[in-house]
Amino acid sequence: MAKDESVVSLFKDRLIRRIPSPSPDLDLPILADRVDRLLSLIDGTNGFVSEANSTPQTIFVSPGCFDVLGFTPEEFLVGECILLHADDEEALFQGALDLAKHGRSFRLIIRTKHKRGDWRWLSMSSQASYRSADGGYQSMTLNRDVTELVHAQRRLTESEERYRVVSEISNDLITETTMDGRTRFINQAHSETLGFTQEELIAMPPYSLIHRDDVDRIREIFHNSAAQDLTTRFDPYRVRTKAGTYHWFETKGQSYR
């Protein structure tokens, strides 16, 4: 039996001892099969399980670490192959130490280098499993690769920031509204053109500044376009400024969900 297979077998034996035996009335598989299925399920979700003693030192890694980081469990346990990002080392060290000594669970998202050389983002969820003879705590950690999720969130943040910058430098009045006409966002050009602050405008009831001769027409066009996800052009209509005068506007709107 290979060394990493021995490690997996040892971990299975430990896990089996901790899982309660099923009731005889339930048609459940034997414990060893249940553990195999549990590990396979975790390894199949782009994650892996690790266990640490109270030192804290990693004493078990499930085979899924190979799919996530490119290292076999045996390489992982040696430890020299695992390279953490310098900005994440202190947080992980402190979390692992608190868990090992005091049993405090922790959750972190850290960066660690894949065997091929690129950085991967790991979500770590760790908790104490049982107390060891030295008074510390053995711990179990679920490690999941969340690299794509982190990158997607960053792209979204960058896109939102670009949208904000473009909207603030634009002379056009840009508005985001809900399906019932309430204002969610307006750019600075509204204040410069209408004289109200952004906070005042957002707090106003829908259509309250539109001229009374135009409001029914604009409301109908808005509701029809919102219901059908259409790009709509609004014929010229009048909007009241803070000074009481009216300005004419022509608007183009796009619905999205």
Kinemage of the C-alpha trace (Angstrom):
@kinemage 1
@onewidth
@group {chain A} dominant
@subgroup {mainchain}
@vectorlist {calphas} color= white
{ca met a 1} P 0.000 0.000 0.000
{ca ala a 2} L 1.376 3.429 -1.002
{ca lys a 3} L 2.106 5.953 1.729
{ca asp a 4} L -0.700 8.352 0.751
{ca glu a 5} L -3.135 5.397 0.601
{ca ser a 6} L -2.091 4.505 4.149
{ca val a 7} L -2.806 8.069 5.273
{ca val a 8} L -6.281 7.951 3.712
{ca ser a 9} L -6.954 4.573 5.320
{ca leu a 10} L -5.862 5.874 8.736
{ca phe a 11} L -8.121 8.902 8.424
{ca lys a 12} L -11.061 6.704 7.406
{ca asp a 13} L -10.556 4.576 10.486
{ca arg a 14} L -10.630 7.710 12.686
{ca leu a 15} L -13.703 9.087 10.963
{ca ile a 16} L -15.541 5.785 11.169
{ca arg a 17} L -15.025 5.691 14.942
{ca arg a 18} L -16.627 9.166 15.244
{ca ile a 19} L -19.731 8.489 13.126
{ca pro a 20} L -22.576 6.903 15.084
{ca ser a 21} L -23.678 3.485 13.915
{ca pro a 22} L -26.984 3.607 12.002
{ca ser a 23} L -30.136 2.258 13.566
{ca pro a 24} L -30.800 -1.380 12.571
{ca asp a 25} L -34.185 -0.208 11.291
{ca leu a 26} L -32.527 2.026 8.677
{ca asp a 27} L -31.217 0.602 5.455
{ca leu a 28} L -27.933 2.524 5.495
{ca pro a 29} L -24.580 1.402 4.085
{ca ile a 30} L -21.849 0.277 6.461
{ca leu a 31} L -19.669 2.998 7.953
{ca ala a 32} L -16.657 2.494 5.710
{ca asp a 33} L -18.814 2.974 2.620
{ca arg a 34} L -20.448 6.039 4.134
{ca val a 35} L -17.044 7.608 4.770
{ca asp a 36} L -15.902 6.797 1.233
{ca arg a 37} L -19.002 8.483 -0.149
{ca leu a 38} L -18.517 11.525 2.071
{ca leu a 39} L -14.910 12.006 0.980
{ca ser a 40} L -15.825 11.426 -2.669
{ca leu a 41} L -18.603 14.010 -2.407
{ca ile a 42} L -16.266 16.619 -0.919
{ca asp a 43} L -13.468 15.868 -3.381
{ca gly a 44} L -15.971 16.159 -6.229
{ca thr a 45} L -16.992 19.709 -5.275
{ca asn a 46} L -13.621 21.275 -6.082
{ca gly a 47} L -12.553 20.946 -2.468
{ca phe a 48} L -10.701 18.726 -0.040
{ca val a 49} L -10.578 17.919 3.653
{ca ser a 50} L -7.546 18.331 5.874
{ca glu a 51} L -6.921 17.468 9.513
{ca ala a 52} L -4.399 19.028 11.875
{ca asn a 53} L -3.161 18.110 15.321
{ca ser a 54} L -2.695 20.510 18.227
{ca thr a 55} L 0.840 21.550 17.161
{ca pro a 56} L -0.788 22.578 14.679
{ca gln a 57} L 0.557 20.259 11.987
{ca thr a 58} L -1.362 18.772 9.067
{ca ile a 59} L -1.745 15.018 9.555
{ca phe a 60} L -4.260 14.174 6.833
{ca val a 61} L -5.304 15.531 3.437
{ca ser a 62} L -7.989 13.964 1.242
{ca pro a 63} L -7.131 13.105 -2.395
{ca gly a 64} L -9.088 16.114 -3.691
{ca cys a 65} L -6.076 18.333 -2.944
{ca phe a 66} L -4.547 17.039 -6.188
{ca asp a 67} L -7.419 18.428 -8.280
{ca val a 68} L -7.358 21.751 -6.423
{ca leu a 69} L -3.627 22.414 -6.010
{ca gly a 70} L -1.877 19.774 -8.132
{ca phe a 71} L -0.152 18.077 -5.172
{ca thr a 72} L -0.766 14.550 -3.950
{ca pro a 73} L -1.716 14.048 -0.287
{ca glu a 74} L 1.793 12.717 0.336
{ca glu a 75} L 3.402 15.862 -1.134
{ca phe a 76} L 0.979 18.044 0.805
{ca leu a 77} L 1.847 16.395 4.124
{ca val a 78} L 5.554 16.977 3.585
{ca gly a 79} L 4.601 20.648 3.644
{ca glu a 80} L 7.556 22.118 1.775
{ca cys a 81} L 5.556 22.290 -1.468
{ca ile a 82} L 2.787 24.501 -0.059
{ca leu a 83} L 3.448 28.199 -0.593
{ca leu a 84} L 1.074 30.749 0.949
{ca his a 85} L 0.795 34.322 -0.218
{ca ala a 86} L 2.805 36.581 2.088
{ca asp a 87} L -0.238 38.770 2.793
{ca asp a 88} L -2.220 35.775 4.099
{ca glu a 89} L 0.380 33.987 6.226
{ca glu a 90} L -0.217 35.851 9.494
{ca ala a 91} L -4.019 35.490 9.421
{ca leu a 92} L -3.816 31.760 8.721
{ca phe a 93} L -1.123 31.182 11.345
{ca gln a 94} L -3.111 33.032 14.015
{ca gly a 95} L -6.334 31.261 13.109
{ca ala a 96} L -4.731 27.830 13.150
{ca leu a 97} L -2.962 28.544 16.453
{ca asp a 98} L -6.149 29.759 18.165
{ca leu a 99} L -7.989 26.695 16.926
{ca ala a 100} L -5.305 24.277 18.069
{ca lys a 101} L -4.864 25.829 21.523
{ca his a 102} L -8.339 27.109 22.338
{ca gly a 103} L -10.725 25.329 19.963
{ca arg a 104} L -11.841 28.565 18.249
{ca ser a 105} L -13.279 27.932 14.793
{ca phe a 106} L -12.296 30.215 11.924
{ca arg a 107} L -13.096 30.958 8.305
{ca leu a 108} L -10.618 32.497 5.893
{ca ile a 109} L -10.081 33.047 2.188
{ca ile a 110} L -6.389 32.776 1.389
{ca arg a 111} L -4.086 32.449 -1.592
{ca thr a 112} L -1.868 29.452 -2.108
{ca lys a 113} L 0.246 28.550 -5.117
{ca his a 114} L -0.777 25.707 -7.435
{ca lys a 115} L 1.910 23.218 -8.460
{ca arg a 116} L 1.913 24.704 -11.963
{ca gly a 117} L 2.773 28.134 -10.506
{ca asp a 118} L -0.436 30.186 -10.471
{ca trp a 119} L -2.179 31.433 -7.340
{ca arg a 120} L -5.468 29.849 -6.252
{ca trp a 121} L -7.946 31.295 -3.773
{ca leu a 122} L -9.020 28.827 -1.075
{ca ser a 123} L -11.982 29.224 1.255
{ca met a 124} L -11.085 27.524 4.543
{ca ser a 125} L -13.667 26.582 7.142
{ca ser a 126} L -12.018 25.046 10.227
{ca gln a 127} L -13.379 23.775 13.510
{ca ala a 128} L -12.194 21.658 16.407
{ca ser a 129} L -13.039 17.972 16.126
{ca tyr a 130} L -11.946 16.647 19.535
{ca arg a 131} L -9.540 17.409 22.360
{ca ser a 132} L -6.156 15.722 22.282
{ca ala a 133} L -4.166 14.290 25.186
{ca asp a 134} L -1.977 17.424 25.476
{ca gly a 135} L -5.017 19.627 26.115
{ca gly a 136} L -5.061 21.112 22.623
{ca tyr a 137} L -7.517 20.435 19.832
{ca gln a 138} L -7.440 18.292 16.734
{ca ser a 139} L -9.165 20.156 13.912
{ca met a 140} L -10.872 19.474 10.613
{ca thr a 141} L -10.870 21.924 7.691
{ca leu a 142} L -12.940 22.037 4.531
{ca asn a 143} L -10.914 23.717 1.792
{ca arg a 144} L -12.725 24.883 -1.344
{ca asp a 145} L -11.288 26.446 -4.488
{ca val a 146} L -13.121 29.777 -4.902
{ca thr a 147} L -10.727 31.326 -7.430
{ca glu a 148} L -13.319 31.782 -10.163
{ca leu a 149} L -15.780 33.261 -7.667
{ca val a 150} L -13.189 35.778 -6.412
{ca his a 151} L -12.233 36.764 -9.960
{ca ala a 152} L -15.891 37.156 -10.954
{ca gln a 153} L -16.526 39.380 -7.922
{ca arg a 154} L -13.517 41.518 -8.796
{ca arg a 155} L -14.691 41.882 -12.398
{ca leu a 156} L -18.110 42.941 -11.130
{ca thr a 157} L -16.561 45.484 -8.747
{ca glu a 158} L -14.354 46.893 -11.500
{ca ser a 159} L -17.342 47.101 -13.861
{ca glu a 160} L -19.412 48.928 -11.248
{ca glu a 161} L -16.545 51.332 -10.583
{ca arg a 162} L -16.157 52.079 -14.300
{ca tyr a 163} L -19.910 52.670 -14.538
{ca arg a 164} L -19.765 55.048 -11.573
{ca val a 165} L -16.882 57.047 -13.051
{ca val a 166} L -18.514 57.300 -16.489
{ca ser a 167} L -21.845 58.349 -14.973
{ca glu a 168} L -20.231 61.035 -12.808
{ca ile a 169} L -18.308 62.672 -15.660
{ca ser a 170} L -21.252 62.509 -18.066
{ca asn a 171} L -23.352 65.614 -18.773
{ca asp a 172} L -26.336 63.348 -19.433
{ca leu a 173} L -28.741 62.624 -16.586
{ca ile a 174} L -28.403 58.915 -15.746
{ca thr a 175} L -31.036 57.265 -13.564
{ca glu a 176} L -31.649 53.730 -12.313
{ca thr a 177} L -35.200 52.985 -11.200
{ca thr a 178} L -37.131 50.000 -9.877
{ca met a 179} L -40.129 48.388 -11.599
{ca asp a 180} L -42.519 50.600 -9.610
{ca gly a 181} L -40.695 53.794 -10.597
{ca arg a 182} L -38.699 54.415 -7.412
{ca thr a 183} L -35.247 55.914 -7.943
{ca arg a 184} L -32.266 53.750 -6.914
{ca phe a 185} L -29.403 55.752 -8.415
{ca ile a 186} L -28.855 59.128 -10.073
{ca asn a 187} L -25.636 60.758 -11.172
{ca gln a 188} L -24.302 64.158 -10.209
{ca ala a 189} L -25.563 65.778 -13.416
{ca his a 190} L -29.091 65.715 -11.964
{ca ser a 191} L -28.084 68.084 -9.184
{ca glu a 192} L -26.239 70.392 -11.550
{ca thr a 193} L -29.214 70.547 -13.930
{ca leu a 194} L -32.227 70.483 -11.592
{ca gly a 195} L -30.805 72.105 -8.466
{ca phe a 196} L -31.832 69.346 -6.028
{ca thr a 197} L -29.273 67.247 -4.159
{ca gln a 198} L -28.973 63.574 -5.072
{ca glu a 199} L -30.417 62.650 -1.682
{ca glu a 200} L -33.454 64.897 -2.227
{ca leu a 201} L -34.132 63.453 -5.658
{ca ile a 202} L -33.857 59.823 -4.533
{ca ala a 203} L -36.292 60.471 -1.666
{ca met a 204} L -38.960 61.974 -3.948
{ca pro a 205} L -42.053 59.968 -4.986
{ca pro a 206} L -41.982 58.638 -8.575
{ca tyr a 207} L -42.903 61.158 -11.317
{ca ser a 208} L -43.260 63.992 -8.787
{ca leu a 209} L -41.175 66.424 -10.886
{ca ile a 210} L -42.748 65.623 -14.249
{ca his a 211} L -45.202 68.179 -15.596
{ca arg a 212} L -48.825 67.211 -14.916
{ca asp a 213} L -49.637 67.278 -18.647
{ca asp a 214} L -46.859 64.733 -19.333
{ca val a 215} L -46.920 62.437 -16.315
{ca asp a 216} L -49.632 59.972 -17.442
{ca arg a 217} L -47.957 59.483 -20.818
{ca ile a 218} L -44.511 58.931 -19.269
{ca arg a 219} L -45.856 56.554 -16.626
{ca glu a 220} L -47.594 54.411 -19.269
{ca ile a 221} L -44.507 54.241 -21.483
{ca phe a 222} L -42.328 53.341 -18.507
{ca his a 223} L -44.605 50.517 -17.331
{ca asn a 224} L -44.921 49.042 -20.831
{ca ser a 225} L -41.174 49.070 -21.442
{ca ala a 226} L -40.367 47.622 -17.994
{ca ala a 227} L -42.807 44.747 -18.457
{ca gln a 228} L -41.390 43.770 -21.861
{ca asp a 229} L -37.642 44.385 -21.334
{ca leu a 230} L -37.660 46.887 -24.172
{ca thr a 231} L -35.327 49.706 -25.090
{ca thr a 232} L -37.611 52.721 -25.125
{ca arg a 233} L -37.415 56.326 -26.246
{ca phe a 234} L -39.547 58.817 -24.357
{ca asp a 235} L -40.875 61.728 -26.410
{ca pro a 236} L -39.895 65.124 -25.008
{ca tyr a 237} L -41.403 65.900 -21.619
{ca arg a 238} L -41.003 68.576 -18.957
{ca val a 239} L -39.259 68.265 -15.576
{ca arg a 240} L -39.471 70.860 -12.825
{ca thr a 241} L -36.262 72.325 -11.344
{ca lys a 242} L -35.799 73.448 -7.749
{ca ala a 243} L -36.231 77.054 -8.926
{ca gly a 244} L -39.707 76.191 -10.230
{ca thr a 245} L -38.938 76.377 -13.939
{ca tyr a 246} L -39.361 73.477 -16.347
{ca his a 247} L -36.721 71.924 -18.591
{ca trp a 248} L -37.500 69.735 -21.582
{ca phe a 249} L -35.930 66.268 -21.702
{ca glu a 250} L -35.767 63.441 -24.204
{ca thr a 251} L -34.984 60.064 -22.623
{ca lys a 252} L -33.835 56.629 -23.735
{ca gly a 253} L -34.324 53.729 -21.309
{ca gln a 254} L -33.380 50.055 -21.156
{ca ser a 255} L -34.962 47.479 -18.828
{ca tyr a 256} L -32.908 44.667 -17.290
{ca arg a 257} L -33.394 42.027 -14.601
